[in-house]
Amino acid sequence: MSSSTAITNIATLVTNSPSLGDGSPLGLIQDAAVVIEGDRVVWTGESSKAPATDNRVDAGGRAVLPGFVDSHSHLVFAGDRTQEFNARMSGRSYTAGGIRTTVAATRAATDEELEANLTRYLAEALRQGTTTFETKSGYGLTVADEARALRIAGAHTEEVTYLGAHIVSPDYADDPAAYVSLVTGEMLDACAPHARWIDVFCEKGAFDGDQARAILTAGRARGLHPRIHANQLSHGPGVQLAVELDAASADHCTHLTDADVDALANGDTVATLLPGAEFSTRAEWPDARRLLDAGVTVALSTDCNPGSSFTSSVPFCIALAVRDMGMTPDEAVWSATAGGAAALRRTDIGRLTPGAYADLIVLDAPSHVHLAYRPGVPLVTDVWRRGVRQG
């Protein structure tokens, strides 16, 4: 039988259940406790009412939150793009073309090199409080390289996304239609067994709306659920297509019409905002306030990748969202936890309520607000994943 552990003397507990605590979306409980049994939460409430357990851990008057859910990353790659970043910060604008540099390095890397890189960034993210992450292929763009990227990712997360349609492969630069046929045919056949999701970069310089529809529809026919890189660099059909196809998430959502916002508000597709990309490309910020005021479900994620957002830090993205995207600290924390879970269509993560996975973080601060109030400070002092305290 699993032993039970009570974490007590929590100054502020974020449960993400409005039925608990103060009744807000964060379900805040003051002077709280959480009881863990095995890999699940079995009780939350006021510390003075905590049931007897086998073990007790004193949180020391700190805040406790659900672990961050990073629902958009690109971690199976080799090489870096320091020179590109340096040039961009010296005045060159960002385009999708830099992906080709990473494709060349990734194809040349061994499986062992790719996995070592992946686990390095996962450990980095875990230290900063990320307990669930999604990651994509998309830097191989051949049948064999895309399939191996998904196999490598699948050893470390359930949330694996097939992104053969990141850009048109350099091998098919003169025949994009043939590449779409490959992505929806032989490549899909090789990749579908290793993925849960299918994604496409719907953007000028990548794939247009018709191509994106064909790719996502083919993936859905093979049991993969759609997500989409939408409306990042310009207005386009991505968001409308996402809602039409019931994609779990439309990611970036920087350039939106009123019709796009209305579609998101009236559908089940989450708008996943990726402020690390705007920070690293000096691009226009997504307007989170506009989406939230319209009733859209918003997630926050890192978009960790070597080109346009080389950060694994969800706390950094929370601070950016509060400072530059119109979110309140409460909204940003919700979006980085429960919002990320919604973008993955999960109810067993992103909250600290009975039955959820015991994924939680302890901050060296009395409140979750400090994540935005003290930007750049490593506040995450303790991480529990699936009921196990991480070393």
Disulfide bonds with the S-S distance in Angstrom:
none
